[in-house]
Amino acid sequence: MIYRFFYKLINNEAEKISDDYESSYLRLINRYLFFLFFLFLFYSIFIISFFGDIFISIFLIIITFFWLVLMAAKGKTTRMQTVLKKLVVAIFILLTFIVSFFHIYSFKSVGVEYFYYSLLFAIPFFFNYKEETFSILLIAFVITLNFIGCLYFDFDFLPRSPYLQEKDHNTVRLFNILFSVSTFLIDIAFIAQKDRLIYGLIEDKKIKDTTIEDLTKTKNDLMKQQLLTNKLTEENIDEIFQLAESNSPLFYDKFQIYFSDFVPKLLKINPNLIASELHYCALMKLNFDTKKIAKSTNNSIRAVESKKYRIRKKLDIPSEININSFMLNL
């Protein structure tokens, strides 16, 4: 039951996202937040079990369940990304002050300062150094300031632990060293996964860009061939494109003169095509993409996509075939 709860918390929103990169990145963020939840919970249990410090344990448990709240938050990689980025900066700064407090609280003698490094190591997972330089420098500055401050000042106004005995210092220091090294290794593992996701996205984009380039070249070559077949002069080509782009009422009549067999071929496939759909088909025959059709017909992109979808259905064009390519080949 617990496993199912955490599984749903990590994967539920990600499964509804169609973009593979966004879905994988969201899962990765949720797994990292789950790791933080488990880490703080374990540390809270350690504090109360070994030292009986209930106040500090309750404080840590509150932070522990805060990670669950973040896991449950919707839109971490989309609509709430900007808000959550600011929240993450605030959390880093808050955690820095918490580390400083515990460092003073434990008489500066049990290795709590190692957690400053854990915070620094976690920065690359949450921030992009090219786009979020200010946030990174701000967090690094706050951590450095806290580290130096705790090194040179005693902060006598802050309380000290009544539960920590001098004989326990080495044990707790060893535990904190192992704890901080473990967080470092896990941070590295998560950062490596994030890098693999980004690298995969870059490679996919390169492949898509190359494919789009090839398709565009093929379409343009095919378009030239079509124009030559219909024995159009350069003046004819310029005229029909100008009429199409200006949404002139003369466009469709001129198009039928230059491409006299195109509309009959369409109507042979489906005689129920209406005038506006035939007009869109004519524009696609000229290799107009969705944005260009929307601009030339004064329609929204969504309206054009909807119209193209209906045309695809009426002409029974398979989803894997580009609709412009189909028109160019007709």
C-alpha positions in Angstrom: 0.0 0.0 0.0 2.8 2.4 0.9 4.7 1.4 -2.3 1.6 2.1 -4.4 1.1 5.5 -2.8 4.7 6.6 -3.6 4.6 5.0 -7.0 1.4 7.1 -7.9 3.0 10.2 -6.4 6.1 9.8 -8.5 4.5 8.7 -11.8 0.8 9.9 -11.8 1.3 13.3 -13.4 4.2 12.1 -15.6 2.0 9.5 -17.2 -0.4 12.2 -18.4 2.4 14.2 -20.2 2.7 13.4 -23.9 6.2 14.8 -24.3 8.7 12.0 -23.5 11.4 14.4 -22.2 9.1 16.4 -19.9 7.6 13.1 -18.6 11.0 11.6 -17.9 12.3 14.8 -16.3 9.3 15.1 -14.0 9.8 11.5 -12.9 13.4 12.2 -12.2 12.5 15.3 -10.1 10.0 13.3 -8.1 12.4 10.5 -7.5 15.0 13.1 -6.2 12.3 14.7 -3.9 11.5 11.2 -2.7 15.2 10.7 -1.9 15.2 13.9 0.1 12.1 12.8 1.9 13.7 9.5 2.9 16.9 11.2 3.8 15.4 13.7 6.2 13.1 11.0 7.7 16.0 8.7 8.4 18.0 11.5 9.9 15.1 12.5 12.1 14.7 8.9 13.4 18.5 8.8 14.0 18.4 12.0 16.1 15.4 10.9 18.3 16.7 7.3 18.7 20.3 8.2 19.7 19.8 11.5 21.5 16.1 11.8 22.4 16.0 15.3 21.0 12.3 15.5 20.3 12.2 19.2 19.4 14.9 18.9 16.7 13.3 15.7 15.4 9.9 17.3 15.0 11.5 20.2 13.2 13.2 17.8 10.8 10.0 15.8 10.3 8.1 19.0 9.2 10.8 19.6 6.6 10.6 15.9 5.6 6.9 16.1 4.8 7.5 19.3 2.9 9.3 17.2 0.2 6.1 15.2 -0.1 4.1 18.4 -0.7 6.5 19.3 -3.5 6.2 15.8 -5.0 2.4 16.2 -5.1 2.6 19.8 -6.6 1.3 19.8 -10.2 3.0 21.5 -13.2 6.6 21.5 -11.8 8.0 21.4 -15.4 5.3 23.5 -17.1 3.0 26.2 -15.8 4.4 26.4 -12.2 8.1 26.2 -13.3 9.0 29.9 -12.7 7.2 29.9 -9.3 8.8 26.6 -8.2 12.3 27.8 -9.3 12.0 30.7 -6.9 10.8 28.4 -4.2 13.7 26.0 -4.8 16.2 29.0 -4.3 14.4 29.9 -1.1 14.6 26.2 0.1 18.3 26.1 -0.6 18.8 29.3 1.4 16.6 28.0 4.2 18.5 24.7 4.3 21.8 26.6 4.5 20.6 28.4 7.6 19.3 25.1 9.1 22.8 23.6 8.5 24.4 26.6 10.2 22.0 26.3 13.1 22.7 22.6 13.6 26.4 23.3 13.3 26.2 25.8 16.2 23.6 23.6 18.1 26.1 20.7 18.1 29.0 22.8 19.4 30.7 22.9 15.9 32.2 19.5 16.7 30.2 16.8 14.9 30.8 17.5 11.2 27.5 19.2 10.4 29.5 21.6 8.2 30.0 18.8 5.6 26.3 19.4 4.7 27.3 22.7 3.1 29.1 20.6 0.4 26.0 18.4 0.0 24.0 21.6 -0.8 26.6 22.8 -3.3 26.6 19.4 -5.0 22.8 19.5 -5.4 22.8 22.8 -7.2 23.5 21.3 -10.8 20.5 19.1 -10.5 18.0 21.9 -10.0 19.6 24.7 -12.0 20.9 25.4 -15.5 24.2 27.3 -15.2 23.6 29.0 -18.6 20.1 30.3 -17.9 20.1 30.6 -14.1 23.5 32.0 -13.2 22.2 34.6 -10.8 20.3 31.9 -8.7 23.4 29.7 -8.6 25.7 32.5 -7.5 23.2 33.7 -4.9 22.9 30.2 -3.3 26.7 29.8 -3.5 27.2 33.2 -1.9 24.8 32.4 1.0 26.4 29.0 1.7 29.9 30.6 1.7 28.8 33.4 4.0 27.3 30.9 6.4 30.3 28.7 6.3 32.7 31.6 7.1 30.4 33.1 9.7 30.2 29.8 11.6 33.9 29.4 11.3 34.8 32.8 12.9 31.8 33.6 15.1 30.4 31.7 18.1 26.8 33.0 18.0 26.4 32.6 21.7 22.7 33.7 21.5 21.8 30.4 19.8 21.0 27.4 22.0 23.3 24.3 22.3 22.1 20.7 22.5 21.5 19.5 26.0 21.5 15.9 24.8 24.8 15.7 22.9 27.7 14.4 25.1 31.3 14.9 24.3 31.9 11.2 24.1 29.4 11.0 21.3 31.1 13.7 19.1 33.3 11.2 17.1 30.4 8.8 16.5 28.1 11.6 15.2 30.9 13.1 13.2 31.5 9.8 11.5 27.8 9.4 10.8 27.6 12.9 9.3 30.6 12.2 7.1 29.1 9.0 5.8 25.8 10.8 5.4 27.2 13.7 3.4 29.3 11.3 1.2 26.2 9.3 0.5 24.3 12.4 -0.5 27.2 13.5 -2.8 27.2 10.1 -4.6 23.4 10.1 -5.0 23.5 13.7 -6.3 26.1 12.6 -8.8 23.8 9.7 -9.9 20.8 12.0 -10.3 22.9 14.7 -12.2 24.2 12.0 -14.5 20.6 10.9 -15.3 19.6 14.5 -15.9 22.6 14.9 -18.3 21.6 11.8 -20.2 18.0 13.2 -20.6 19.4 16.5 -21.9 21.9 14.7 -24.2 19.1 12.5 -25.5 16.9 15.6 -26.1 19.7 17.3 -28.1 20.3 14.2 -30.2 16.5 13.8 -30.9 16.4 17.5 -31.9 19.3 17.1 -34.3 17.6 14.1 -35.9 14.3 15.9 -36.2 16.0 19.0 -37.6 17.8 16.9 -40.2 14.6 15.1 -41.1 12.7 18.4 -41.4 15.5 19.7 -43.6 15.4 16.6 -45.9 11.6 16.8 -46.1 11.6 20.5 -46.9 14.2 19.9 -49.6 12.2 17.0 -51.0 9.0 19.1 -51.0 10.6 22.0 -52.6 12.1 19.8 -55.3 8.7 18.2 -55.8 7.0 21.7 -55.9 9.5 22.8 -58.7 8.7 19.6 -60.6 5.0 20.2 -60.3 5.3 23.8 -61.5 7.4 22.7 -64.5 4.9 19.9 -65.3 2.1 22.5 -65.4 4.3 24.7 -67.7 4.1 27.8 -65.4 6.3 30.8 -66.0 8.0 32.7 -63.2 5.4 35.4 -63.5 2.6 32.8 -63.1 4.3 31.4 -60.0 4.7 34.8 -58.4 1.1 35.7 -59.2 -0.4 32.6 -57.7 1.7 32.9 -54.5 0.8 36.5 -54.1 -2.9 35.8 -54.5 -2.7 32.9 -52.0 -0.7 35.0 -49.4 -3.1 37.9 -49.7 -6.2 35.7 -49.4 -7.5 37.1 -52.7 -10.9 35.8 -53.9 -9.2 35.3 -57.3 -6.7 32.8 -56.0 -8.9 29.6 -56.2 -10.0 30.4 -59.8 -6.5 31.1 -60.9 -5.3 27.9 -59.1 -7.8 25.8 -61.0 -6.5 27.2 -64.3 -2.9 26.4 -63.4 -3.6 23.0 -61.8 -6.6 21.9 -63.7 -6.5 18.3 -62.8 -5.9 18.7 -59.1 -9.5 19.4 -57.8 -11.1 16.6 -60.0 -8.6 14.1 -58.5 -9.6 15.2 -54.9 -13.3 15.0 -55.7 -12.8 11.6 -57.2 -11.4 10.4 -53.8 -14.2 12.1 -51.9 -17.0 14.1 -53.7 -18.1 15.5 -50.3 -15.2 17.9 -49.9 -16.6 21.4 -49.4 -15.3 24.6 -51.0 -13.3 25.8 -48.0 -11.6 22.4 -47.7 -10.7 22.5 -51.4 -9.2 25.9 -50.9 -7.0 24.6 -48.0 -6.0 21.7 -50.3 -4.9 24.2 -52.9 -2.7 26.0 -50.4 -1.2 22.7 -49.3 -0.5 22.0 -53.0 1.6 25.1 -52.9 3.4 23.7 -49.9 2.0 26.2 -47.4 2.5 24.9 -43.8 0.0 25.4 -41.0 1.3 28.8 -39.9 1.4 30.1 -43.4 -2.2 28.9 -44.1 -3.3 30.5 -40.8 -1.7 33.8 -41.8 -3.0 33.8 -45.4 -6.6 32.8 -44.4 -6.8 35.0 -41.2 -7.5 32.0 -39.1 -6.0 30.6 -35.9 -3.4 27.8 -36.0 -5.9 25.6 -34.0 -8.6 26.2 -36.6 -6.3 25.3 -39.5 -5.1 22.2 -37.7 -8.7 21.2 -37.1 -9.6 21.8 -40.8 -6.5 19.8 -42.0 -7.5 16.9 -39.6 -11.0 16.8 -41.3 -9.5 16.9 -44.7 -7.1 14.0 -43.8 -10.1 12.0 -42.6 -12.1 12.7 -45.7 -9.3 11.7 -48.0 -8.3 8.8 -45.8 -4.7 9.9 -45.5 -2.7 7.7 -43.0 -1.3 9.5 -40.0 2.3 8.6 -40.9 2.0 10.4 -44.3 2.6 14.2 -44.4 -0.6 15.8 -45.8 1.4 18.4 -47.8 3.4 15.6 -49.4 0.2 13.8 -50.3 -1.1 17.0 -52.0 2.2 17.5 -53.9 2.1 14.0 -55.1 -1.5 14.2 -56.3 
